[in-house]
Amino acid sequence: MSRSPLSRPQSLLAAGGMCAVSLVFLLFIASPVQAALGMTGLLLTELGLLALALGGARLLGEPLRTVFPLARPRLRPTAGAVVLWLGIYAPVLLVAILMQLLLPQHTAEVSTGITGLISTVPLWLRFLIVAVSPAICEEAVYRGFILHHLGVLPPWARVLLCGALFGVFHLDVTRFGSTALLGVALSWAAVCTGNLFYPALIHLCNNSVSVLATVALEMAAEAAPEAVATGAEAAAAVTPATLGVYFLLCAPSPWLLWAGTALLQTGAPRRPSRAKRACLCLVLTLALLAAGFALILSQG
């Protein structure tokens, strides 16, 4: 039997409490389990997060359908989710490469550790643990329980705060920016649609690329072991020209984000007008192109 709806302070406290509990779980339970069991420990971590989300909703006496809204996916917003992911992927890579430039040693250690862990299991199991389980379990915590209880805030505040908390959740300064940015896109998809399927789909697409990247690295290592750079060498290879290329890759992102949002939103179009949005996208694209070419030419 469900209880009466939570007040604004209670709802915010529930969101903050779930974030705190998940961090404590990661630090004091999940980390030792992962250290002992490797990828099996990572899967148990994801299942533990799902249990926290479901248990939290049950503890508060809230209907699961309300906290974790799921509906049959439709073609238009499904396409919108994929387009939105394509739009955010290059900016996520840009932020990651910036961190690689600022903190090369730590970034290399984290990247090498993650890749080494993922590579210990077959491809199908990597996909299950690294792509499928986070798309379900982490989304249940963040775009489910936490975003639901941030519903007392304006939509923009919900999206930004949930994204920032998702960045903190990854417990690493070099990954905060990229995961927070991805978290903003995931939260935006959830707010636009009111359906957990779409942020889960974006999360699945994003993590699937990471799985495929480990396969590509293994194939490269087998073909030419001497040509594969170590994590430290790869970090040291980041130059202004490299950064410029990533700025250029981000140039289509404003248009993709706009198109993805339009496909996700099934209601009436929102302000600002289409012309204002097009002008904003054009300005951002030109700025990204200018920054990219400037960085490339500065090295040549």
KOLMI-550843 format. One record per residue (C-alpha): x, z, y; residue number from 1; residue in three letters. Coordinates in nm, 3 decimals. Layout:
N
        x        z        y  zami  tivex
        X        Z        Y   NUM    ALA
...
END
This chain:
300
        x        z        y  zami  tivex
    0.000    0.000    0.000     1    MET
    0.152   -0.106    0.334     2    SER
    0.192    0.136    0.621     3    ARG
    0.101    0.078    0.984     4    SER
    0.336   -0.159    1.172     5    PRO
    0.657   -0.007    1.305     6    LEU
    0.691    0.067    1.673     7    SER
    0.949   -0.118    1.882     8    ARG
    1.215    0.159    1.854     9    PRO
    1.145    0.201    1.482    10    GLN
    1.176   -0.172    1.421    11    SER
    1.508   -0.195    1.606    12    LEU
    1.629    0.113    1.421    13    LEU
    1.537   -0.050    1.090    14    ALA
    1.735   -0.364    1.181    15    ALA
    2.038   -0.160    1.290    16    GLY
    2.010    0.065    0.987    17    GLY
    2.010   -0.231    0.746    18    MET
    2.315   -0.377    0.920    19    CYS
    2.497   -0.043    0.896    20    ALA
    2.401    0.011    0.532    21    VAL
    2.513   -0.340    0.435    22    SER
    2.851   -0.284    0.604    23    LEU
    2.898    0.050    0.429    24    VAL
    2.802   -0.117    0.102    25    PHE
    3.060   -0.392    0.160    26    LEU
    3.340   -0.156    0.260    27    LEU
    3.304    0.122    0.006    28    PHE
    3.130   -0.033   -0.293    29    ILE
    3.157   -0.412   -0.289    30    ALA
    3.524   -0.437   -0.187    31    SER
    3.654   -0.223   -0.476    32    PRO
    3.423   -0.405   -0.719    33    VAL
    3.549   -0.744   -0.599    34    GLN
    3.910   -0.628   -0.623    35    ALA
    3.853   -0.522   -0.983    36    ALA
    3.624   -0.801   -1.106    37    LEU
    3.707   -1.100   -0.885    38    GLY
    3.431   -1.359   -0.869    39    MET
    3.206   -1.152   -1.093    40    THR
    3.238   -0.876   -0.835    41    GLY
    3.145   -1.124   -0.561    42    LEU
    2.827   -1.219   -0.747    43    LEU
    2.742   -0.850   -0.796    44    LEU
    2.797   -0.801   -0.423    45    THR
    2.543   -1.072   -0.340    46    GLU
    2.290   -0.925   -0.582    47    LEU
    2.351   -0.583   -0.429    48    GLY
    2.272   -0.722   -0.083    49    LEU
    1.949   -0.870   -0.213    50    LEU
    1.858   -0.532   -0.363    51    ALA
    1.924   -0.364   -0.027    52    LEU
    1.696   -0.608    0.155    53    ALA
    1.411   -0.579   -0.095    54    LEU
    1.455   -0.204   -0.128    55    GLY
    1.452   -0.157    0.249    56    GLY
    1.122   -0.342    0.282    57    ALA
    0.971   -0.140   -0.002    58    ARG
    1.097    0.184    0.147    59    LEU
    0.923    0.103    0.476    60    LEU
    0.606    0.002    0.292    61    GLY
    0.611   -0.350    0.434    62    GLU
    0.468   -0.656    0.254    63    PRO
    0.747   -0.868    0.112    64    LEU
    0.574   -1.187    0.226    65    ARG
    0.587   -1.064    0.584    66    THR
    0.952   -0.956    0.581    67    VAL
    1.070   -1.252    0.374    68    PHE
    0.844   -1.541    0.480    69    PRO
    0.861   -1.830    0.235    70    LEU
    0.642   -2.138    0.227    71    ALA
    0.654   -2.474    0.055    72    ARG
    0.917   -2.688    0.230    73    PRO
    0.807   -3.003    0.411    74    ARG
    1.003   -3.323    0.463    75    LEU
    1.027   -3.320    0.844    76    ARG
    1.167   -2.966    0.889    77    PRO
    1.385   -3.011    0.578    78    THR
    1.545   -3.311    0.747    79    ALA
    1.566   -3.104    1.066    80    GLY
    1.756   -2.829    0.885    81    ALA
    2.011   -3.079    0.754    82    VAL
    2.052   -3.239    1.097    83    VAL
    2.087   -2.897    1.260    84    LEU
    2.359   -2.808    1.008    85    TRP
    2.542   -3.133    1.081    86    LEU
    2.523   -3.045    1.449    87    GLY
    2.666   -2.696    1.410    88    ILE
    2.928   -2.775    1.147    89    TYR
    3.185   -2.934    1.380    90    ALA
    3.162   -2.648    1.637    91    PRO
    3.206   -2.398    1.353    92    VAL
    3.520   -2.585    1.246    93    LEU
    3.642   -2.592    1.606    94    LEU
    3.607   -2.214    1.640    95    VAL
    3.783   -2.167    1.306    96    ALA
    4.073   -2.389    1.415    97    ILE
    4.099   -2.197    1.743    98    LEU
    4.138   -1.875    1.547    99    MET
    4.398   -2.047    1.331   100    GLN
    4.587   -2.128    1.651   101    LEU
    4.556   -1.777    1.795   102    LEU
    4.618   -1.576    1.477   103    LEU
    4.801   -1.814    1.240   104    PRO
    4.947   -1.557    1.000   105    GLN
    4.629   -1.359    0.945   106    HIS
    4.416   -1.673    0.924   107    THR
    4.652   -1.816    0.661   108    ALA
    4.638   -1.497    0.454   109    GLU
    4.258   -1.486    0.462   110    VAL
    4.223   -1.856    0.381   111    SER
    4.472   -1.839    0.094   112    THR
    4.306   -1.529   -0.048   113    GLY
    3.957   -1.679   -0.039   114    ILE
    4.068   -2.012   -0.188   115    THR
    4.267   -1.838   -0.461   116    GLY
    3.969   -1.623   -0.555   117    LEU
    3.721   -1.911   -0.563   118    ILE
    3.954   -2.127   -0.772   119    SER
    3.956   -1.878   -1.061   120    THR
    3.622   -1.999   -1.201   121    VAL
    3.476   -2.338   -1.304   122    PRO
    3.304   -2.559   -1.046   123    LEU
    2.947   -2.482   -1.156   124    TRP
    3.014   -2.109   -1.129   125    LEU
    3.179   -2.149   -0.789   126    ARG
    2.869   -2.330   -0.669   127    PHE
    2.642   -2.056   -0.804   128    LEU
    2.843   -1.766   -0.659   129    ILE
    2.972   -1.914   -0.332   130    VAL
    2.686   -2.145   -0.232   131    ALA
    2.361   -2.051   -0.405   132    VAL
    2.379   -1.671   -0.412   133    SER
    2.469   -1.623   -0.041   134    PRO
    2.195   -1.869    0.058   135    ALA
    1.947   -1.639   -0.114   136    ILE
    2.092   -1.290   -0.087   137    CYS
    2.258   -1.292    0.256   138    GLU
    1.962   -1.475    0.405   139    GLU
    1.729   -1.211    0.264   140    ALA
    1.926   -0.945    0.454   141    VAL
    1.986   -1.126    0.784   142    TYR
    1.718   -1.392    0.835   143    ARG
    1.477   -1.183    0.629   144    GLY
    1.492   -0.807    0.687   145    PHE
    1.706   -0.790    1.003   146    ILE
    1.558   -1.087    1.189   147    LEU
    1.206   -0.969    1.104   148    HIS
    1.274   -0.628    1.256   149    HIS
    1.433   -0.787    1.562   150    LEU
    1.097   -0.955    1.619   151    GLY
    1.020   -0.709    1.900   152    VAL
    1.287   -0.889    2.109   153    LEU
    1.255   -1.226    2.284   154    PRO
    1.341   -1.520    2.054   155    PRO
    1.671   -1.599    2.228   156    TRP
    1.782   -1.235    2.194   157    ALA
    1.683   -1.227    1.827   158    ARG
    1.882   -1.541    1.756   159    VAL
    2.197   -1.432    1.941   160    LEU
    2.195   -1.075    1.812   161    LEU
    2.127   -1.172    1.452   162    CYS
    2.405   -1.431    1.473   163    GLY
    2.650   -1.174    1.611   164    ALA
    2.559   -0.924    1.340   165    LEU
    2.615   -1.194    1.079   166    PHE
    2.962   -1.246    1.223   167    GLY
    3.036   -0.873    1.201   168    VAL
    2.908   -0.875    0.843   169    PHE
    3.206   -1.087    0.733   170    HIS
    3.445   -0.804    0.830   171    LEU
    3.726   -1.021    0.961   172    ASP
    3.824   -1.099    1.320   173    VAL
    3.940   -1.451    1.234   174    THR
    3.602   -1.535    1.077   175    ARG
    3.380   -1.360    1.331   176    PHE
    3.344   -1.650    1.575   177    GLY
    3.272   -1.920    1.318   178    SER
    3.033   -1.710    1.110   179    THR
    2.855   -1.577    1.420   180    ALA
    2.804   -1.933    1.542   181    LEU
    2.671   -2.036    1.204   182    LEU
    2.452   -1.724    1.206   183    GLY
    2.301   -1.831    1.538   184    VAL
    2.206   -2.169    1.388   185    ALA
    2.061   -2.003    1.078   186    LEU
    1.861   -1.759    1.290   187    SER
    1.738   -2.041    1.513   188    TRP
    1.613   -2.234    1.211   189    ALA
    1.428   -1.924    1.090   190    ALA
    1.271   -1.859    1.432   191    VAL
    1.168   -2.224    1.474   192    CYS
    0.997   -2.246    1.136   193    THR
    0.905   -1.893    1.027   194    GLY
    1.022   -1.996    0.682   195    ASN
    1.331   -1.860    0.507   196    LEU
    1.373   -2.181    0.309   197    PHE
    1.528   -2.370    0.600   198    TYR
    1.807   -2.126    0.694   199    PRO
    1.877   -2.086    0.322   200    ALA
    1.912   -2.465    0.295   201    LEU
    2.158   -2.473    0.588   202    ILE
    2.355   -2.186    0.433   203    HIS
    2.363   -2.370    0.101   204    LEU
    2.489   -2.693    0.262   205    CYS
    2.757   -2.510    0.457   206    ASN
    2.895   -2.313    0.163   207    ASN
    2.876   -2.613   -0.069   208    SER
    3.132   -2.786    0.153   209    VAL
    3.363   -2.488    0.107   210    SER
    3.327   -2.519   -0.270   211    VAL
    3.404   -2.891   -0.257   212    LEU
    3.706   -2.820   -0.036   213    ALA
    3.859   -2.602   -0.307   214    THR
    3.814   -2.887   -0.555   215    VAL
    3.983   -3.129   -0.315   216    ALA
    4.277   -2.891   -0.271   217    LEU
    4.318   -2.858   -0.648   218    GLU
    4.312   -3.234   -0.694   219    MET
    4.569   -3.278   -0.418   220    ALA
    4.791   -3.011   -0.571   221    ALA
    4.777   -3.181   -0.910   222    GLU
    4.851   -3.525   -0.764   223    ALA
    5.136   -3.421   -0.534   224    ALA
    5.225   -3.051   -0.551   225    PRO
    5.510   -3.085   -0.303   226    GLU
    5.277   -3.238   -0.040   227    ALA
    5.028   -2.950   -0.030   228    VAL
    5.097   -2.716    0.259   229    ALA
    5.078   -2.343    0.217   230    THR
    4.837   -2.144    0.432   231    GLY
    5.115   -2.049    0.673   232    ALA
    5.237   -2.410    0.700   233    GLU
    4.886   -2.536    0.764   234    ALA
    4.833   -2.277    1.036   235    ALA
    5.164   -2.366    1.199   236    ALA
    5.067   -2.735    1.195   237    ALA
    4.780   -2.680    1.442   238    VAL
    4.879   -2.855    1.765   239    THR
    4.696   -2.938    2.089   240    PRO
    4.635   -3.286    1.950   241    ALA
    4.478   -3.136    1.637   242    THR
    4.255   -2.925    1.858   243    LEU
    4.167   -3.235    2.059   244    GLY
    4.048   -3.414    1.747   245    VAL
    3.812   -3.126    1.671   246    TYR
    3.674   -3.144    2.026   247    PHE
    3.603   -3.513    1.969   248    LEU
    3.430   -3.433    1.640   249    LEU
    3.202   -3.194    1.833   250    CYS
    3.093   -3.466    2.079   251    ALA
    2.779   -3.569    1.879   252    PRO
    2.682   -3.206    1.817   253    SER
    2.455   -3.154    2.123   254    PRO
    2.244   -3.454    2.019   255    TRP
    2.230   -3.346    1.656   256    LEU
    2.129   -2.992    1.753   257    LEU
    1.856   -3.129    1.978   258    TRP
    1.729   -3.366    1.709   259    ALA
    1.742   -3.095    1.442   260    GLY
    1.547   -2.855    1.661   261    THR
    1.285   -3.119    1.738   262    ALA
    1.237   -3.186    1.367   263    LEU
    1.218   -2.815    1.285   264    LEU
    0.960   -2.739    1.552   265    GLN
    0.625   -2.862    1.433   266    THR
    0.423   -2.736    1.730   267    GLY
    0.396   -2.861    2.085   268    ALA
    0.723   -2.963    2.254   269    PRO
    0.886   -2.693    2.461   270    ARG
    1.035   -2.698    2.806   271    ARG
    1.271   -2.815    2.951   272    PRO
    1.153   -3.174    2.952   273    SER
    1.299   -3.442    2.729   274    ARG
    1.487   -3.592    3.024   275    ALA
    1.649   -3.258    3.111   276    LYS
    1.755   -3.205    2.751   277    ARG
    1.903   -3.553    2.736   278    ALA
    2.098   -3.488    3.056   279    CYS
    2.229   -3.159    2.919   280    LEU
    2.336   -3.325    2.593   281    CYS
    2.508   -3.602    2.788   282    LEU
    2.698   -3.356    3.006   283    VAL
    2.812   -3.153    2.705   284    LEU
    2.916   -3.465    2.514   285    THR
    3.119   -3.597    2.808   286    LEU
    3.284   -3.257    2.855   287    ALA
    3.380   -3.242    2.487   288    LEU
    3.516   -3.596    2.495   289    LEU
    3.715   -3.523    2.810   290    ALA
    3.861   -3.206    2.663   291    ALA
    3.947   -3.381    2.339   292    GLY
    4.124   -3.676    2.496   293    PHE
    4.304   -3.449    2.743   294    ALA
    4.445   -3.236    2.461   295    LEU
    4.550   -3.540    2.259   296    ILE
    4.717   -3.710    2.557   297    LEU
    4.890   -3.385    2.659   298    SER
    5.093   -3.395    2.340   299    GLN
    5.176   -3.763    2.354   300    GLY
END
